[in-house]
Amino acid sequence: MYKFFIVELGETAAYPLGGLLIIYGIFRLIRVAKKFRNRNEE
């Protein structure tokens, strides 16, 4: 499945998309961490 996407998109498109997904995942983790900190402070 993963190889299929790389073949379809081409490596030039696959790497930036992968980077965006990783950045989005980190962003989500930071938001969750902030929510837990705010909940603990209250």
Jmol script that loads the backbone (N, CA, C; Angstrom):
load data "model"
ATOM      1  N   MET A   1       0.836  -1.199   0.000  1.00  0.00           N
ATOM      2  CA  MET A   1       0.000   0.000   0.000  1.00  0.00           C
ATOM      3  C   MET A   1       0.878   1.259   0.000  1.00  0.00           C
ATOM      4  N   TYR A   2       1.886   1.277   0.871  1.00  0.00           N
ATOM      5  CA  TYR A   2       2.785   2.437   0.967  1.00  0.00           C
ATOM      6  C   TYR A   2       3.544   2.654  -0.345  1.00  0.00           C
ATOM      7  N   LYS A   3       4.052   1.562  -0.937  1.00  0.00           N
ATOM      8  CA  LYS A   3       4.773   1.669  -2.205  1.00  0.00           C
ATOM      9  C   LYS A   3       3.854   2.193  -3.303  1.00  0.00           C
ATOM     10  N   PHE A   4       2.598   1.776  -3.276  1.00  0.00           N
ATOM     11  CA  PHE A   4       1.631   2.236  -4.274  1.00  0.00           C
ATOM     12  C   PHE A   4       1.528   3.757  -4.258  1.00  0.00           C
ATOM     13  N   PHE A   5       1.462   4.335  -3.055  1.00  0.00           N
ATOM     14  CA  PHE A   5       1.343   5.793  -2.951  1.00  0.00           C
ATOM     15  C   PHE A   5       2.595   6.486  -3.478  1.00  0.00           C
ATOM     16  N   ILE A   6       3.769   5.964  -3.154  1.00  0.00           N
ATOM     17  CA  ILE A   6       5.012   6.580  -3.636  1.00  0.00           C
ATOM     18  C   ILE A   6       5.067   6.519  -5.164  1.00  0.00           C
ATOM     19  N   VAL A   7       4.666   5.397  -5.746  1.00  0.00           N
ATOM     20  CA  VAL A   7       4.678   5.264  -7.207  1.00  0.00           C
ATOM     21  C   VAL A   7       3.680   6.240  -7.830  1.00  0.00           C
ATOM     22  N   GLU A   8       2.503   6.367  -7.227  1.00  0.00           N
ATOM     23  CA  GLU A   8       1.473   7.263  -7.757  1.00  0.00           C
ATOM     24  C   GLU A   8       1.903   8.729  -7.669  1.00  0.00           C
ATOM     25  N   LEU A   9       2.407   9.143  -6.515  1.00  0.00           N
ATOM     26  CA  LEU A   9       2.736  10.550  -6.294  1.00  0.00           C
ATOM     27  C   LEU A   9       4.095  10.924  -6.871  1.00  0.00           C
ATOM     28  N   GLY A  10       5.026   9.991  -6.845  1.00  0.00           N
ATOM     29  CA  GLY A  10       6.398  10.316  -7.187  1.00  0.00           C
ATOM     30  C   GLY A  10       7.110  10.742  -5.917  1.00  0.00           C
ATOM     31  N   GLU A  11       8.419  10.522  -5.844  1.00  0.00           N
ATOM     32  CA  GLU A  11       9.156  10.828  -4.614  1.00  0.00           C
ATOM     33  C   GLU A  11       9.116  12.310  -4.279  1.00  0.00           C
ATOM     34  N   THR A  12       9.098  13.167  -5.287  1.00  0.00           N
ATOM     35  CA  THR A  12       9.098  14.610  -5.025  1.00  0.00           C
ATOM     36  C   THR A  12       7.832  15.039  -4.295  1.00  0.00           C
ATOM     37  N   ALA A  13       6.711  14.365  -4.530  1.00  0.00           N
ATOM     38  CA  ALA A  13       5.456  14.694  -3.852  1.00  0.00           C
ATOM     39  C   ALA A  13       5.316  13.931  -2.539  1.00  0.00           C
ATOM     40  N   ALA A  14       5.862  12.717  -2.479  1.00  0.00           N
ATOM     41  CA  ALA A  14       5.680  11.871  -1.293  1.00  0.00           C
ATOM     42  C   ALA A  14       6.406  12.433  -0.070  1.00  0.00           C
ATOM     43  N   TYR A  15       7.623  12.919  -0.235  1.00  0.00           N
ATOM     44  CA  TYR A  15       8.387  13.409   0.917  1.00  0.00           C
ATOM     45  C   TYR A  15       7.748  14.636   1.567  1.00  0.00           C
ATOM     46  N   PRO A  16       7.364  15.679   0.827  1.00  0.00           N
ATOM     47  CA  PRO A  16       6.698  16.831   1.462  1.00  0.00           C
ATOM     48  C   PRO A  16       5.396  16.442   2.156  1.00  0.00           C
ATOM     49  N   LEU A  17       4.616  15.543   1.561  1.00  0.00           N
ATOM     50  CA  LEU A  17       3.369  15.099   2.197  1.00  0.00           C
ATOM     51  C   LEU A  17       3.663  14.375   3.502  1.00  0.00           C
ATOM     52  N   GLY A  18       4.673  13.534   3.499  1.00  0.00           N
ATOM     53  CA  GLY A  18       5.069  12.835   4.726  1.00  0.00           C
ATOM     54  C   GLY A  18       5.502  13.819   5.799  1.00  0.00           C
ATOM     55  N   GLY A  19       6.258  14.829   5.410  1.00  0.00           N
ATOM     56  CA  GLY A  19       6.691  15.859   6.357  1.00  0.00           C
ATOM     57  C   GLY A  19       5.510  16.606   6.945  1.00  0.00           C
ATOM     58  N   LEU A  20       4.529  16.938   6.103  1.00  0.00           N
ATOM     59  CA  LEU A  20       3.329  17.630   6.590  1.00  0.00           C
ATOM     60  C   LEU A  20       2.589  16.778   7.603  1.00  0.00           C
ATOM     61  N   LEU A  21       2.444  15.479   7.319  1.00  0.00           N
ATOM     62  CA  LEU A  21       1.753  14.581   8.259  1.00  0.00           C
ATOM     63  C   LEU A  21       2.487  14.521   9.594  1.00  0.00           C
ATOM     64  N   ILE A  22       3.815  14.460   9.561  1.00  0.00           N
ATOM     65  CA  ILE A  22       4.608  14.414  10.798  1.00  0.00           C
ATOM     66  C   ILE A  22       4.431  15.713  11.582  1.00  0.00           C
ATOM     67  N   ILE A  23       4.524  16.862  10.898  1.00  0.00           N
ATOM     68  CA  ILE A  23       4.361  18.160  11.562  1.00  0.00           C
ATOM     69  C   ILE A  23       2.964  18.263  12.175  1.00  0.00           C
ATOM     70  N   TYR A  24       1.944  17.817  11.426  1.00  0.00           N
ATOM     71  CA  TYR A  24       0.570  17.847  11.933  1.00  0.00           C
ATOM     72  C   TYR A  24       0.436  16.978  13.179  1.00  0.00           C
ATOM     73  N   GLY A  25       1.053  15.803  13.162  1.00  0.00           N
ATOM     74  CA  GLY A  25       1.011  14.908  14.322  1.00  0.00           C
ATOM     75  C   GLY A  25       1.653  15.544  15.547  1.00  0.00           C
ATOM     76  N   ILE A  26       2.801  16.206  15.364  1.00  0.00           N
ATOM     77  CA  ILE A  26       3.477  16.887  16.479  1.00  0.00           C
ATOM     78  C   ILE A  26       2.591  18.015  17.000  1.00  0.00           C
ATOM     79  N   PHE A  27       1.983  18.771  16.084  1.00  0.00           N
ATOM     80  CA  PHE A  27       1.094  19.871  16.466  1.00  0.00           C
ATOM     81  C   PHE A  27      -0.055  19.370  17.325  1.00  0.00           C
ATOM     82  N   ARG A  28      -0.650  18.240  16.919  1.00  0.00           N
ATOM     83  CA  ARG A  28      -1.753  17.649  17.699  1.00  0.00           C
ATOM     84  C   ARG A  28      -1.279  17.251  19.095  1.00  0.00           C
ATOM     85  N   LEU A  29      -0.092  16.641  19.191  1.00  0.00           N
ATOM     86  CA  LEU A  29       0.450  16.227  20.493  1.00  0.00           C
ATOM     87  C   LEU A  29       0.661  17.433  21.402  1.00  0.00           C
ATOM     88  N   ILE A  30       1.174  18.536  20.852  1.00  0.00           N
ATOM     89  CA  ILE A  30       1.403  19.751  21.648  1.00  0.00           C
ATOM     90  C   ILE A  30       0.072  20.288  22.173  1.00  0.00           C
ATOM     91  N   ARG A  31      -0.957  20.300  21.320  1.00  0.00           N
ATOM     92  CA  ARG A  31      -2.274  20.790  21.755  1.00  0.00           C
ATOM     93  C   ARG A  31      -2.817  19.940  22.894  1.00  0.00           C
ATOM     94  N   VAL A  32      -2.696  18.620  22.777  1.00  0.00           N
ATOM     95  CA  VAL A  32      -3.177  17.721  23.836  1.00  0.00           C
ATOM     96  C   VAL A  32      -2.402  17.974  25.126  1.00  0.00           C
ATOM     97  N   ALA A  33      -1.083  18.149  25.025  1.00  0.00           N
ATOM     98  CA  ALA A  33      -0.255  18.402  26.211  1.00  0.00           C
ATOM     99  C   ALA A  33      -0.688  19.693  26.897  1.00  0.00           C
ATOM    100  N   LYS A  34      -0.987  20.736  26.123  1.00  0.00           N
ATOM    101  CA  LYS A  34      -1.430  22.006  26.704  1.00  0.00           C
ATOM    102  C   LYS A  34      -2.764  21.834  27.418  1.00  0.00           C
ATOM    103  N   LYS A  35      -3.673  21.060  26.836  1.00  0.00           N
ATOM    104  CA  LYS A  35      -4.971  20.821  27.474  1.00  0.00           C
ATOM    105  C   LYS A  35      -4.791  20.138  28.825  1.00  0.00           C
ATOM    106  N   PHE A  36      -3.908  19.139  28.892  1.00  0.00           N
ATOM    107  CA  PHE A  36      -3.675  18.426  30.150  1.00  0.00           C
ATOM    108  C   PHE A  36      -3.054  19.355  31.191  1.00  0.00           C
ATOM    109  N   ARG A  37      -2.133  20.223  30.780  1.00  0.00           N
ATOM    110  CA  ARG A  37      -1.507  21.166  31.713  1.00  0.00           C
ATOM    111  C   ARG A  37      -2.549  22.124  32.272  1.00  0.00           C
ATOM    112  N   ASN A  38      -3.406  22.657  31.413  1.00  0.00           N
ATOM    113  CA  ASN A  38      -4.448  23.583  31.863  1.00  0.00           C
ATOM    114  C   ASN A  38      -5.400  22.893  32.828  1.00  0.00           C
ATOM    115  N   ARG A  39      -5.721  21.646  32.571  1.00  0.00           N
ATOM    116  CA  ARG A  39      -6.635  20.890  33.419  1.00  0.00           C
ATOM    117  C   ARG A  39      -6.008  20.664  34.800  1.00  0.00           C
ATOM    118  N   ASN A  40      -4.701  20.427  34.838  1.00  0.00           N
ATOM    119  CA  ASN A  40      -4.011  20.187  36.113  1.00  0.00           C
ATOM    120  C   ASN A  40      -3.897  21.469  36.941  1.00  0.00           C
ATOM    121  N   GLU A  41      -3.748  22.606  36.277  1.00  0.00           N
ATOM    122  CA  GLU A  41      -3.588  23.879  36.995  1.00  0.00           C
ATOM    123  C   GLU A  41      -4.879  24.325  37.667  1.00  0.00           C
ATOM    124  N   GLU A  42      -6.012  23.976  37.091  1.00  0.00           N
ATOM    125  CA  GLU A  42      -7.297  24.443  37.637  1.00  0.00           C
ATOM    126  C   GLU A  42      -7.602  23.833  38.991  1.00  0.00           C
TER     127      GLU A  42
END
end "model"
wireframe off; spacefill off
backbone 0.3
color backbone group
